[in-house]
Amino acid sequence: MAEINAMLAQAPPRLREALLLAFIDRLTRPT
């Protein structure tokens, strides 16, 4: 999980927001 946090820390805000939205979307709609 640390690698992911490091990647997110270096990601541009727009990319970070897109990843966060995709993550939340997956959490709220489990398959």
Biopython code that builds the backbone (N, CA, C, O; Angstrom):
import numpy as np
from Bio.PDB.StructureBuilder import StructureBuilder

atoms = [
    (1, "MET", "N", (0.837, -1.206, 0.000)),
    (1, "MET", "CA", (0.000, 0.000, 0.000)),
    (1, "MET", "C", (0.869, 1.253, 0.000)),
    (1, "MET", "O", (0.439, 2.309, -0.463)),
    (2, "ALA", "N", (2.079, 1.138, 0.513)),
    (2, "ALA", "CA", (2.969, 2.296, 0.562)),
    (2, "ALA", "C", (3.346, 2.761, -0.841)),
    (2, "ALA", "O", (3.475, 3.959, -1.094)),
    (3, "GLU", "N", (3.524, 1.799, -1.755)),
    (3, "GLU", "CA", (3.885, 2.185, -3.125)),
    (3, "GLU", "C", (2.766, 2.991, -3.759)),
    (3, "GLU", "O", (3.014, 3.961, -4.476)),
    (4, "ILE", "N", (1.531, 2.584, -3.489)),
    (4, "ILE", "CA", (0.384, 3.291, -4.055)),
    (4, "ILE", "C", (0.313, 4.705, -3.500)),
    (4, "ILE", "O", (0.045, 5.655, -4.234)),
    (5, "ASN", "N", (0.557, 4.840, -2.191)),
    (5, "ASN", "CA", (0.534, 6.163, -1.580)),
    (5, "ASN", "C", (1.620, 7.051, -2.171)),
    (5, "ASN", "O", (1.396, 8.241, -2.391)),
    (6, "ALA", "N", (2.793, 6.481, -2.431)),
    (6, "ALA", "CA", (3.886, 7.247, -3.014)),
    (6, "ALA", "C", (3.531, 7.691, -4.431)),
    (6, "ALA", "O", (3.834, 8.815, -4.832)),
    (7, "MET", "N", (2.888, 6.798, -5.185)),
    (7, "MET", "CA", (2.475, 7.147, -6.547)),
    (7, "MET", "C", (1.441, 8.262, -6.526)),
    (7, "MET", "O", (1.507, 9.197, -7.323)),
    (8, "LEU", "N", (0.479, 8.157, -5.604)),
    (8, "LEU", "CA", (-0.568, 9.173, -5.521)),
    (8, "LEU", "C", (0.008, 10.510, -5.099)),
    (8, "LEU", "O", (-0.460, 11.559, -5.543)),
    (9, "ALA", "N", (1.020, 10.482, -4.248)),
    (9, "ALA", "CA", (1.621, 11.723, -3.769)),
    (9, "ALA", "C", (2.287, 12.475, -4.918)),
    (9, "ALA", "O", (2.374, 13.703, -4.886)),
    (10, "GLN", "N", (2.757, 11.747, -5.932)),
    (10, "GLN", "CA", (3.441, 12.377, -7.056)),
    (10, "GLN", "C", (2.510, 12.613, -8.241)),
    (10, "GLN", "O", (2.886, 13.276, -9.208)),
    (11, "ALA", "N", (1.299, 12.071, -8.165)),
    (11, "ALA", "CA", (0.357, 12.222, -9.266)),
    (11, "ALA", "C", (-0.234, 13.627, -9.259)),
    (11, "ALA", "O", (-0.431, 14.210, -8.193)),
    (12, "PRO", "N", (-0.518, 14.175, -10.436)),
    (12, "PRO", "CA", (-1.178, 15.473, -10.517)),
    (12, "PRO", "C", (-2.564, 15.402, -9.890)),
    (12, "PRO", "O", (-3.196, 14.345, -9.912)),
    (13, "PRO", "N", (-3.045, 16.509, -9.333)),
    (13, "PRO", "CA", (-4.341, 16.516, -8.636)),
    (13, "PRO", "C", (-5.476, 15.973, -9.492)),
    (13, "PRO", "O", (-6.366, 15.291, -8.985)),
    (14, "ARG", "N", (-5.451, 16.271, -10.780)),
    (14, "ARG", "CA", (-6.537, 15.819, -11.655)),
    (14, "ARG", "C", (-6.547, 14.305, -11.755)),
    (14, "ARG", "O", (-7.610, 13.685, -11.720)),
    (15, "LEU", "N", (-5.369, 13.705, -11.879)),
    (15, "LEU", "CA", (-5.265, 12.249, -11.961)),
    (15, "LEU", "C", (-5.661, 11.620, -10.632)),
    (15, "LEU", "O", (-6.342, 10.595, -10.589)),
    (16, "ARG", "N", (-5.217, 12.260, -9.539)),
    (16, "ARG", "CA", (-5.536, 11.751, -8.209)),
    (16, "ARG", "C", (-7.043, 11.742, -7.992)),
    (16, "ARG", "O", (-7.594, 10.804, -7.417)),
    (17, "GLU", "N", (-7.702, 12.799, -8.459)),
    (17, "GLU", "CA", (-9.154, 12.890, -8.308)),
    (17, "GLU", "C", (-9.849, 11.806, -9.125)),
    (17, "GLU", "O", (-10.815, 11.200, -8.663)),
    (18, "ALA", "N", (-9.361, 11.564, -10.332)),
    (18, "ALA", "CA", (-9.967, 10.544, -11.188)),
    (18, "ALA", "C", (-9.820, 9.154, -10.568)),
    (18, "ALA", "O", (-10.753, 8.352, -10.595)),
    (19, "LEU", "N", (-8.648, 8.880, -10.014)),
    (19, "LEU", "CA", (-8.431, 7.579, -9.380)),
    (19, "LEU", "C", (-9.320, 7.418, -8.162)),
    (19, "LEU", "O", (-9.869, 6.344, -7.916)),
    (20, "LEU", "N", (-9.457, 8.496, -7.401)),
    (20, "LEU", "CA", (-10.285, 8.445, -6.199)),
    (20, "LEU", "C", (-11.743, 8.198, -6.559)),
    (20, "LEU", "O", (-12.428, 7.414, -5.903)),
    (21, "LEU", "N", (-12.211, 8.870, -7.604)),
    (21, "LEU", "CA", (-13.597, 8.684, -8.032)),
    (21, "LEU", "C", (-13.831, 7.257, -8.518)),
    (21, "LEU", "O", (-14.874, 6.668, -8.234)),
    (22, "ALA", "N", (-12.880, 6.708, -9.239)),
    (22, "ALA", "CA", (-13.017, 5.337, -9.725)),
    (22, "ALA", "C", (-13.023, 4.354, -8.560)),
    (22, "ALA", "O", (-13.756, 3.365, -8.573)),
    (23, "PHE", "N", (-12.201, 4.634, -7.556)),
    (23, "PHE", "CA", (-12.128, 3.766, -6.383)),
    (23, "PHE", "C", (-13.443, 3.792, -5.618)),
    (23, "PHE", "O", (-13.959, 2.745, -5.225)),
    (24, "ILE", "N", (-13.983, 4.979, -5.406)),
    (24, "ILE", "CA", (-15.254, 5.123, -4.690)),
    (24, "ILE", "C", (-16.382, 4.477, -5.485)),
    (24, "ILE", "O", (-17.264, 3.841, -4.910)),
    (25, "ASP", "N", (-16.355, 4.639, -6.803)),
    (25, "ASP", "CA", (-17.393, 4.049, -7.649)),
    (25, "ASP", "C", (-17.391, 2.526, -7.507)),
    (25, "ASP", "O", (-18.448, 1.897, -7.465)),
    (26, "ARG", "N", (-16.210, 1.950, -7.434)),
    (26, "ARG", "CA", (-16.105, 0.501, -7.290)),
    (26, "ARG", "C", (-16.579, 0.055, -5.909)),
    (26, "ARG", "O", (-17.181, -1.009, -5.767)),
    (27, "LEU", "N", (-16.308, 0.866, -4.904)),
    (27, "LEU", "CA", (-16.738, 0.516, -3.547)),
    (27, "LEU", "C", (-18.253, 0.566, -3.423)),
    (27, "LEU", "O", (-18.860, -0.281, -2.767)),
    (28, "THR", "N", (-18.857, 1.563, -4.058)),
    (28, "THR", "CA", (-20.300, 1.744, -3.908)),
    (28, "THR", "C", (-21.084, 0.801, -4.811)),
    (28, "THR", "O", (-22.280, 0.591, -4.607)),
    (29, "ARG", "N", (-20.403, 0.226, -5.823)),
    (29, "ARG", "CA", (-21.096, -0.708, -6.713)),
    (29, "ARG", "C", (-20.327, -2.013, -6.801)),
    (29, "ARG", "O", (-19.730, -2.313, -7.835)),
    (30, "PRO", "N", (-20.336, -2.796, -5.724)),
    (30, "PRO", "CA", (-19.603, -4.072, -5.756)),
    (30, "PRO", "C", (-20.239, -5.037, -6.746)),
    (30, "PRO", "O", (-21.457, -5.047, -6.925)),
    (31, "THR", "N", (-19.413, -5.838, -7.380)),
    (31, "THR", "CA", (-19.927, -6.793, -8.362)),
    (31, "THR", "C", (-19.837, -8.204, -7.802)),
    (31, "THR", "O", (-20.221, -9.161, -8.475)),
]
sb = StructureBuilder()
sb.init_structure("model")
sb.init_model(0)
sb.init_chain("A")
sb.init_seg("    ")
for serial, (resi, resn, name, xyz) in enumerate(atoms, 1):
    if name == "N":
        sb.init_residue(resn, " ", resi, " ")
    sb.init_atom(name, np.array(xyz, "f"), 0.0, 1.0, " ", f" {name:<3s}", serial, name[0])
structure = sb.get_structure()
